[in-house]
Each structure stands twice: as C-alpha cells, then as structure tokens.
C-alpha cells in the first residue's frame, strides 16, 4: 500500500507521515527529497521532472508499503495516481506559519522571509505552487480514497482518526 500525506507547508505532513509509517511498519519517503537537488544552502535547485518521477517510481516499486509526505501535484499521472490513499491535512495559517518559523530557525538559524511569505498565501492562492484551491481541485481528480484531516491535532489524535477510518497494519 502506498499512502500520500499532503497539505500546505507547515501542516504537519512530514510529522504525521513519519509517525504513520512507523505505526504501519512501512517505509517513509519525503517528496522534497525527490523534488530538490542536494545543495548548500538547501532547497535552491529543483531536480528535473523526469528524473524526479523516475526516482519516485523506483522507490515506490522498491517499497511495497510506503508513506510519502509532501506534494506531488504536477508530477504526472503515473506518480499522482500511484497511491492507494491520499491524506490531506489542513491547518489554519497562523499555526502553520508559527511552525514554519520555528522549524526554519531550528534548522537554519533564521527564517527565510520569502519562504514564509509564499507559505502565508496558501489559503488565498496568490503565488505559484501549492494553494488550497489547487490542492482541492487536485484531490477531486483522485480515483483513490481521500481522507481529510482538518484543524491542529496531535499526531496521536490524527493516527487514532486514521485507525477509525480503517487505516491500520491489517490494511497493508
């Protein structure tokens, strides 16, 4: 089983993805690891689409049970439809931005104002890339099961809701 956890930057996709993979005894993959080339500073050069997709498909084929965190919108139908379940996280903007600011300071010593500005516009969708409207339209096109988790919750609360919706070790 392949599960995608997606949402706005700062919504907790990586945190839940790692915990869910652990809970399901599945592999954990970050979409950003496929999207971005390793650079110093990080997140400055995108990997070409064809290479990104080839690497992602190879990983999904290698790991029959995997949880992927991040966005794969506009990666092409083969990747976008490679999942059995998509979990969409929505958290209010002020909480996401607080999380992102704290994470950026922890990882890099400072928060990038351009990144925070881009992340802040998610609900309005005024910048290129991810937005709430684009995510919702993308989710409507999925043929697999889509589970939406809205609001700030602890990871244990999210996992319990997913168990109640039938996502357990017995599924994979």
Secondary structure, 3 states (H helix, E strand, C coil): CEEEEEECCCCCHHHHHHHHHHHHCCEEEEHHHHHECCCCCCCCCECCHHHHHHHHHHHHHHCCCEEEECCCCCCCHHHHCCCCEEEEEECCHHHHHHHHHHHHHHHHCCCCHHHHHHHHCCCCCCCCCCCHHHHHHHHHCCCCEEEEEECCCCHHHHHHHHHHCCCCCCCC
